[in-house]
Amino acid sequence: MVKLNYAHLCDHASLSKDGKVNILGVFRNINALNFPAIHSQMYVVTNVSVDESRNYVQVINLIKEDSPDEIIASARANMEATSGELNLGFLGKFNNIRFETPGRYKFQIYVDNDLIEEVPLRLDLLPG
C-alpha cells in the first residue's frame, strides 16, 4: 500500500544537512505576459508512506488537462524503503518548461505505475 502524505508545487526545494525538506514559494497558478511562456524552474515535492521495505519507482508527469496523452515534462526517481524508514520523499525538479497556451495543467504522481495523485496547475494570461 502507498499513501501520499503531501505533494507541493513550489519555486524551490532542498534538503538540509539533517534531512529536513525546505520548500519555498508554494503555488498553484502561473500568470504569463504572453504565450508560449517559459517557466524557468519549479519543483514538485512529494512524500509517500509505503508498507514494505523494497525498491519503488516514482514518476511525475506534467500534462495539459485537455491533452492527457501528451507528456510535457517528466521526472523520475528510484527510491528504496528500508525497515527503518518507510516514508519516501522526492524533489522533482522541472527546468525551462514551455507552456504553449494558457489553461489547466496537472502533475500526475505515480508510484510503481499506479496513479496516486494529481496536482493542479493553472496558467493564465495577464491582461495587457
trRosetta pair geometry for C-beta under 8 A, 3 or more apart (Angstrom, degrees):
i j d omega theta_ij theta_ji phi_ij phi_ji
1 50 7.4 160 85 -151 52 48
1 51 4.6 49 47 -8 87 133
2 48 5.5 -1 -171 177 95 128
2 49 7.3 157 -156 80 46 51
2 50 5.5 -12 -104 -101 74 76
2 51 7.8 -117 -65 -1 42 85
2 56 7.6 126 -99 -138 128 143
2 111 4.7 -165 -170 81 167 148
2 112 7.4 173 -34 26 148 110
2 114 6.9 146 43 76 134 131
2 116 5.8 -81 111 -96 117 143
3 48 6.5 153 76 -161 42 74
3 49 4.6 -10 59 56 99 100
3 50 8.0 -170 23 -72 69 34
4 7 6.1 -23 -175 -31 127 105
4 46 6.8 -64 -142 -160 97 105
4 47 7.6 107 -165 80 57 53
4 48 5.4 -42 -102 -103 49 84
4 109 6.9 89 -102 100 135 144
4 116 5.1 147 -44 141 114 118
4 117 4.9 33 -51 -35 171 134
5 47 4.3 -46 61 99 118 100
5 48 6.3 -174 4 -101 86 24
5 49 5.9 91 -48 -23 107 93
5 87 6.8 7 -14 -141 149 110
6 45 7.6 0 111 109 100 88
6 46 6.9 -174 93 -143 56 47
6 47 5.3 27 44 38 83 101
7 44 6.5 -3 -170 -177 93 94
7 45 7.1 163 -151 83 44 51
7 46 4.8 -2 -104 -102 80 86
7 107 7.6 -164 167 92 130 123
7 109 5.9 -120 -107 -40 147 156
7 117 5.4 175 -7 110 152 150
7 119 5.1 -130 125 -68 125 128
8 13 7.9 135 86 -82 111 132
8 23 5.6 30 96 -155 152 148
8 26 5.2 -64 -168 -120 114 109
8 44 7.3 167 83 -154 43 49
8 45 4.8 -10 58 56 93 100
8 46 7.9 -177 22 -73 61 45
8 119 8.0 162 -120 -136 8 148
9 26 6.8 99 73 -155 55 65
9 27 6.1 -76 104 70 98 62
9 28 6.4 109 57 -92 128 53
9 42 6.4 7 -175 172 86 121
9 43 7.5 166 -152 86 43 50
9 44 5.6 -19 -98 -101 68 74
9 107 6.6 160 -84 3 115 141
9 119 5.6 157 -39 146 111 136
9 121 6.2 -179 -147 -84 173 107
10 13 5.7 100 74 -52 127 98
10 23 5.0 -175 -45 -171 173 90
10 24 6.0 125 168 70 123 42
10 25 5.2 123 -168 80 81 69
10 26 4.8 -41 -93 -90 95 52
10 27 6.8 124 -112 15 42 74
10 42 6.9 158 83 -161 32 77
10 43 5.3 -21 66 62 83 95
10 45 6.3 -4 20 0 119 115
11 24 5.5 -63 66 105 100 87
11 25 3.1 13 8 75 117 142
11 27 7.2 64 -43 1 83 116
11 41 7.1 65 -172 100 62 90
11 42 6.4 -60 -114 -114 33 67
11 43 7.4 10 97 17 16 92
12 22 8.0 -16 118 115 90 96
12 23 7.9 161 90 -155 54 37
12 24 4.5 -2 61 56 93 114
12 25 6.4 66 18 30 76 114
12 41 7.2 33 -83 124 77 121
12 43 6.4 79 -141 -2 18 126
13 21 6.6 -11 -168 -174 104 92
13 22 6.5 160 -155 86 51 61
13 23 5.2 -3 -107 -105 93 64
13 24 7.1 -166 -74 21 47 74
13 43 4.2 -136 11 109 112 164
13 45 4.7 166 -114 -71 162 125
13 91 4.7 -160 103 -136 124 115
13 93 8.0 -145 51 -82 99 82
14 21 7.8 158 84 -156 35 50
14 22 4.8 -9 60 56 80 112
14 91 7.4 67 -94 -130 25 165
15 19 6.2 -20 -172 -136 109 34
15 20 7.0 148 -158 72 60 39
15 21 6.2 -34 -101 -99 67 54
15 22 7.2 -176 -90 13 15 86
15 91 7.3 -130 -37 -23 93 142
16 19 6.7 -39 69 34 78 19
16 20 4.3 9 29 51 121 91
16 21 7.9 -113 2 -50 85 12
16 22 6.1 99 -46 -33 91 110
21 45 6.4 129 -178 -172 134 136
21 47 7.6 -120 -20 -61 160 121
21 89 6.1 -147 -72 -158 131 152
21 91 7.5 178 -137 -71 105 109
23 26 6.3 37 147 -63 116 98
23 43 7.9 -138 -130 85 80 129
23 45 5.6 -117 -100 30 115 162
27 30 7.2 91 132 -66 136 68
28 119 7.9 -129 -119 170 91 87
28 120 6.1 38 -165 92 109 85
28 121 6.2 -142 -167 -109 55 50
28 122 6.6 38 139 17 80 90
29 121 7.5 161 -91 -163 28 57
29 122 4.9 -21 -111 69 79 96
29 123 7.6 156 -162 -87 61 29
29 124 6.6 1 -170 3 108 110
30 37 7.5 168 133 118 124 146
30 39 6.1 -55 -140 -90 156 131
30 99 7.6 148 86 -2 140 161
30 121 7.0 18 -2 179 103 101
30 122 7.4 -178 28 91 64 49
30 123 5.0 -17 69 -109 98 76
30 124 7.4 170 86 26 49 67
31 123 7.8 159 -90 -159 25 55
31 124 5.2 -26 -109 71 71 95
31 125 7.7 83 -159 -165 69 6
31 126 4.9 75 170 -64 108 97
32 35 6.2 87 104 -68 140 75
32 37 3.7 -66 -135 -95 152 153
32 99 7.2 -161 -37 73 157 127
32 102 7.2 -156 43 -85 113 92
32 123 6.3 9 -2 -171 116 101
32 124 7.3 165 23 82 72 43
32 125 6.2 -44 72 -109 82 51
32 126 6.6 -152 82 -5 28 92
33 37 7.7 136 42 -105 60 112
33 125 7.9 39 178 -157 11 69
33 126 5.5 -30 -97 44 48 120
33 128 6.8 82 -162 -82 76 119
34 37 6.7 157 86 -75 48 87
34 125 7.4 41 -109 -138 29 100
35 99 6.7 -76 -131 108 101 86
35 100 6.4 68 174 158 110 32
35 101 5.6 82 168 -111 156 34
35 102 6.2 -120 -54 -33 145 74
35 125 6.6 -75 -20 -91 108 106
36 98 5.6 11 172 -175 128 95
36 99 6.3 165 -159 84 75 47
36 100 4.9 -36 -102 -118 101 43
36 101 7.7 -44 -97 -45 66 42
37 98 7.5 156 81 -154 40 50
37 99 4.8 -12 61 59 90 102
37 123 7.0 -178 50 -164 139 132
38 96 5.8 -17 -169 -155 110 67
38 97 7.1 152 -155 75 56 41
38 98 5.5 -24 -98 -97 75 67
38 99 7.7 -177 -82 19 26 73
39 42 5.9 0 140 -19 126 117
39 94 7.8 28 96 114 110 107
39 96 7.6 166 77 -132 48 17
39 97 4.9 -11 54 57 97 96
39 99 6.8 46 -12 -11 103 112
40 95 6.8 -18 169 -155 50 68
40 96 6.1 4 -134 -78 44 58
41 93 7.2 -24 -157 -167 92 91
41 94 7.2 147 -153 84 44 57
41 95 5.4 -8 -99 -109 75 70
41 96 7.8 5 -64 -33 59 52
42 93 8.0 157 88 -154 37 49
42 94 5.1 -16 67 63 82 104
42 97 7.1 -42 28 9 111 130
43 91 5.6 -24 -162 -170 127 83
43 92 6.3 139 -163 75 65 54
43 93 5.5 -27 -102 -99 83 58
43 94 7.1 174 -90 17 30 79
44 60 5.1 179 75 -172 145 161
44 75 7.1 175 45 40 110 138
44 90 8.0 1 103 108 83 98
44 92 4.3 -11 59 61 91 115
44 94 7.2 49 -8 -14 93 116
44 107 5.2 -179 -99 179 150 164
44 109 7.5 -158 153 -83 136 106
44 119 6.6 164 -135 46 117 153
45 89 7.4 -7 -173 -169 84 97
45 90 7.2 173 -150 88 43 55
45 91 5.4 -5 -107 -109 82 68
45 92 7.4 -158 -73 25 35 73
46 58 6.9 -162 75 -177 141 149
46 60 7.4 179 -17 -73 134 126
46 89 6.8 168 90 -150 53 52
46 90 4.9 0 56 53 96 98
46 92 7.3 30 2 -5 103 108
46 109 6.0 138 -94 -138 152 142
46 117 7.9 166 -123 52 123 136
47 87 5.9 7 -178 179 100 104
47 88 7.1 166 -152 83 53 42
47 89 4.8 -17 -99 -97 82 79
47 90 7.8 -178 -76 19 40 67
48 56 8.0 -124 84 130 136 162
48 58 7.3 174 8 -94 139 132
48 87 7.1 168 85 -153 37 58
48 88 5.3 -15 60 58 87 92
48 90 8.0 12 4 1 100 108
48 111 6.0 147 -168 -70 177 151
48 116 7.1 42 -112 116 129 166
49 86 6.0 46 -160 126 73 92
49 87 5.3 -30 -95 -98 69 73
49 88 7.9 163 -92 16 21 73
50 54 8.0 -117 146 47 142 82
50 56 6.2 -140 -83 -52 156 147
50 81 4.9 -110 67 -68 133 163
50 86 5.3 -131 65 -173 71 85
50 87 7.8 171 15 -90 74 25
50 88 6.3 28 -8 -5 116 116
50 111 7.9 -153 -86 170 110 149
51 86 6.9 56 -99 -171 20 137
52 81 7.0 107 99 90 42 134
52 86 7.8 93 18 -127 10 117
53 81 5.2 -139 -124 108 47 86
53 82 5.6 29 -136 -151 113 24
53 83 4.8 -35 -64 -63 145 63
53 86 7.3 -88 -74 -91 67 91
54 80 7.6 -109 137 -145 24 65
54 81 6.2 9 44 52 44 98
55 78 6.4 -9 -170 -176 110 95
55 79 7.0 148 -158 82 59 44
55 80 5.2 -31 -100 -99 70 74
55 81 7.8 -174 -86 18 21 72
56 78 7.6 156 82 -161 44 49
56 79 4.8 -23 66 69 92 97
56 80 7.6 172 20 -87 73 25
56 81 6.4 46 -8 -16 114 105
56 88 6.4 -139 56 -10 137 175
56 111 5.7 -11 180 -168 120 100
56 112 5.8 -80 -149 -45 78 100
57 76 6.9 -10 -174 -168 95 97
57 77 7.4 167 -153 86 52 46
57 78 5.7 -25 -102 -105 75 63
57 79 7.4 166 -91 21 24 79
57 111 7.2 149 80 -157 49 49
57 112 5.8 109 47 -82 82 52
57 113 7.8 34 77 -30 114 69
58 76 7.2 164 88 -152 54 49
58 77 5.0 -4 57 57 97 93
58 79 6.0 28 -3 -3 107 125
58 88 7.3 177 -34 123 136 128
58 90 5.1 -117 86 -56 150 163
58 109 7.1 -14 -167 -169 99 84
58 110 6.8 157 -155 86 50 58
58 111 5.2 -19 -99 -100 78 74
59 74 6.4 -12 -171 -169 96 106
59 75 7.3 164 -154 85 50 48
59 76 4.9 -8 -105 -105 79 82
59 109 7.8 159 85 -155 49 40
59 110 4.5 -7 59 60 93 111
59 113 8.0 33 24 -83 126 44
60 74 6.8 160 84 -154 53 55
60 75 4.8 0 53 55 102 94
60 76 7.8 -159 23 -71 65 42
60 90 7.6 170 -28 122 121 134
60 92 4.5 -13 36 -116 145 174
60 107 5.5 0 -175 -177 102 107
60 108 7.0 162 -155 78 50 48
60 109 5.4 -10 -105 -103 82 67
60 110 7.5 -169 -76 23 36 73
61 71 4.8 -72 -159 -131 114 110
61 73 7.6 162 -155 87 49 46
61 74 4.9 -12 -105 -104 69 91
61 107 7.1 157 78 -156 39 55
61 108 4.7 -11 59 54 94 101
61 110 7.3 32 -2 -4 102 113
62 71 7.0 98 63 -167 55 67
62 72 4.5 -64 101 62 101 104
62 73 4.5 18 35 51 123 85
62 74 7.2 -141 16 -68 75 47
62 94 6.8 70 -31 -122 141 153
62 97 6.8 -19 89 -140 168 141
62 105 6.3 11 -174 172 90 120
62 106 7.6 178 -145 93 54 33
62 107 5.5 -28 -93 -98 69 71
62 108 7.9 -174 -79 15 21 74
62 121 7.7 -19 -141 32 102 144
63 67 6.7 -148 -178 91 90 73
63 68 5.4 56 157 -134 147 47
63 69 8.0 106 -141 23 131 13
63 70 6.5 131 -139 77 88 60
63 71 6.0 -56 -81 -107 88 49
63 72 6.3 164 -100 -1 32 93
63 105 6.7 172 91 -158 39 76
63 106 6.2 -15 62 62 82 76
63 108 6.4 19 9 -10 114 114
64 67 4.5 36 69 41 105 98
64 68 7.8 -117 78 -66 53 41
64 70 6.9 -3 31 73 96 109
64 72 6.8 87 -27 -42 83 126
64 101 7.8 53 -129 61 150 99
64 103 6.1 45 -157 95 109 128
64 104 7.3 109 -165 87 67 54
64 105 5.2 -51 -105 -103 55 78
65 68 6.9 1 -161 -68 32 86
65 103 7.0 -138 35 148 98 108
65 104 4.3 -3 4 100 135 103
65 105 6.6 -139 -22 -99 79 22
65 106 6.1 73 -73 -4 86 106
66 103 6.8 -66 10 173 115 148
66 104 7.6 98 -18 60 86 92
67 70 4.4 -16 146 30 114 117
71 74 5.5 13 167 -51 131 110
72 97 6.6 62 140 -160 116 104
72 98 7.7 -147 -169 66 107 67
72 99 7.7 21 -159 -96 152 62
72 105 7.5 -34 13 -144 150 126
73 94 5.2 91 129 -140 149 113
73 97 5.3 -76 -26 -112 148 106
75 90 7.9 148 122 161 119 116
75 92 3.5 143 84 -154 153 103
75 93 6.6 135 -109 45 142 45
75 94 6.5 -102 -42 -67 120 81
77 90 4.9 -171 32 -129 153 116
77 92 7.3 -120 -23 -82 115 84
79 88 4.5 80 162 -159 148 136
79 90 6.8 -86 -64 -72 135 105
81 85 6.6 -139 -152 99 64 70
81 86 5.3 50 -166 -122 121 56
81 88 5.9 -79 -77 -57 92 114
82 85 5.3 42 54 40 88 85
83 86 7.9 -6 -152 -54 24 96
85 88 7.8 108 139 -73 98 61
94 97 5.3 14 154 -48 113 122
99 102 7.7 62 144 -87 122 35
99 105 7.4 -90 -121 -49 117 146
99 123 5.3 179 168 -103 158 171
101 123 7.8 131 113 89 45 129
102 123 4.8 -145 -137 110 60 89
102 124 5.5 58 -150 -123 127 25
102 125 4.9 -91 -52 -30 144 87
103 122 7.6 -113 131 -147 26 64
103 123 6.1 7 42 56 45 94
104 120 6.7 -38 -162 -156 96 102
104 121 7.6 136 -163 79 50 50
104 122 5.6 -25 -104 -105 64 76
105 120 7.5 127 81 -165 50 54
105 121 4.4 -31 76 75 98 100
105 122 7.3 177 27 -86 75 26
105 123 6.5 43 -4 -9 115 104
106 118 4.7 15 169 -180 135 103
106 119 6.2 154 -161 73 77 43
106 120 5.2 -39 -101 -104 92 47
106 121 6.2 168 -92 19 35 80
107 118 6.9 159 78 -158 48 54
107 119 4.4 -8 54 55 102 102
107 121 6.7 68 -19 -17 88 119
108 115 5.9 -48 -173 -130 106 106
108 117 7.8 165 -154 91 44 48
108 118 5.4 -18 -101 -105 64 84
109 115 7.2 104 74 -155 50 59
109 116 5.5 -60 102 62 97 88
109 117 4.5 4 46 60 121 88
109 118 7.2 -161 13 -79 80 34
109 119 7.0 60 -26 -12 111 100
110 113 5.9 0 178 -124 125 16
110 114 6.2 146 -155 67 76 34
110 115 5.5 -43 -94 -89 80 49
110 116 6.8 137 -121 5 26 84
111 114 5.9 -27 67 59 68 91
111 116 5.5 18 11 -18 102 135
115 118 7.3 7 -179 -52 114 90
125 128 8.0 -63 159 -17 97 100
